[in-house]
Amino acid sequence: MDKRNPLVKNKRILQSSYIPEQLPHREEQIKEIVEIVAPSLTKDKPSNILIIGKTGTGKTAVVKYIGKELKKADDNEENCSFIYINCEVVDTPYGILYNIGNQIIKDETKSIPFTGWSLDRVFSELTKYVDKENKIYIIVLDEIDRSFQKNGDDIFYFLTTINEVLEQSKVSIIGISNNPKFTDFLDPKIKSRLGEEKIIFPPYNTVQLEDILKDRSEEAFEKGVLSPGVISYCAALSAQDMGDARRALDLLRIASDIAERNNDSIITEAHVKYAKNKIELDAVSEVVRTLTSQSKTVLMSIVINTENDNPTMNTGDVFATYKHISEILETSTLTQRRVAGLISELDMMGIIHARVKSFGRAGRTREIELGSKEVMDLIKSDVLFKKLKNYKNVKQTTLI
């Protein structure tokens, strides 16, 4: 720490989780949501809201900002309470109800246990304590589609029917999702109850991202620390990547961290470029790490073919190697059709490149290439393939 040249006076402001006093270019969405939830201050139930928008468009920041303002407007939360749940972290119906309940139940001796009860019992206990308070509860379910993907619509059934059993209190739901189509798969009754009002958050453009970064940088940095083009460069890179404000902040934060570690006096575009490469590598690493074991085996098959001087292979080549690896690892083997499906999924993630090549009447095939050397290094270091160390395949080429 002594070696570092401190360039950032307040690092917290560059975190995407920080909620500033002003949220530039989201005034319209704030006004729309506030008009819906304001009746809760007089104990009138607001409509449920479904907020849709891509990652980094300010959905979570706006909702948390409104929650903070609601608490200021309602002394001691006498009329309404704001409860936030991140369904990416807490994604089971039990976990969600447990978290909601224990934000409401103040007496620790009567709190819902972490595990061990039936869902019906948890719901019954939660309902009892909610009704005791005689107020409006606004429950925010961020990344709401994550829970649906894993557990179906059970949690939505409980939360959208809770008002039917409450006598004094009422509950309103604010759902936040990146996926505009996830409600298409819900039960029609739940769908109509859940999203009574929809609010769309469009991506930020370059100018808007610049404004956001300027606001944050004025609080975060000393004067003269940022070279003139840094903010514009961060904004332009993030605008290309779906107008993601979170990515713009990450670029600026990591660039400043790199400059500090290098003991540089100014943050430049070169630091931003280095930060961009680091973020992209981290993203690829996370994607590869969370693949299923079968997808990893298919990816390993592509790596082995690449190392065996077959950089442009077809599905048959990959499947032959995949079968060979599965035998060595003593794992179940999928059909060639299913392996072809996993290849398509890896292509969609950008980990590999798979393009269809036509031979006219002779048919067509897919040419498959590995996306980057980083992917090769990541999959080869995976613990799943420990058994492949020093093993030679039929071509007498070391697999790893």
Secondary structure, 3 states (H helix, E strand, C coil): CCCCCCCECCHHHHCCCCCCCCCCCCHHHHHHHHHHHHHHHHCCCCCCEEEEECCCCCHHHHHHHHHHHHHHHCHHHCCEEEEEEECCCCCCHHHHHHHHHHHHCCCHHHCCCCCCCCHHHHHHHHHHHHHHHCCEEEEEEECHHHHHHHHCCHHHHHHHHHHHCCCCCEEEEEEEECCCCHHHHCCHHHHHHHCCEEEEECCCCHHHHHHHHHHHHHHHECCCCECCCHHHHHHHHHHHCCCCHHHHHHHHHHHHHHHHHCCCCCECHHHHHHHHHHHHHHHHHHHHHCCCHHHHHHHHHHHHHHHCCCCCECHHHHHHHHHHHHHHHCCCCCCHHHHHHHHHHHHHCCCEEEEEEECHHHCEEEEEEECCHHHHHHHHCCHHHHHHCCCECCCCCECC
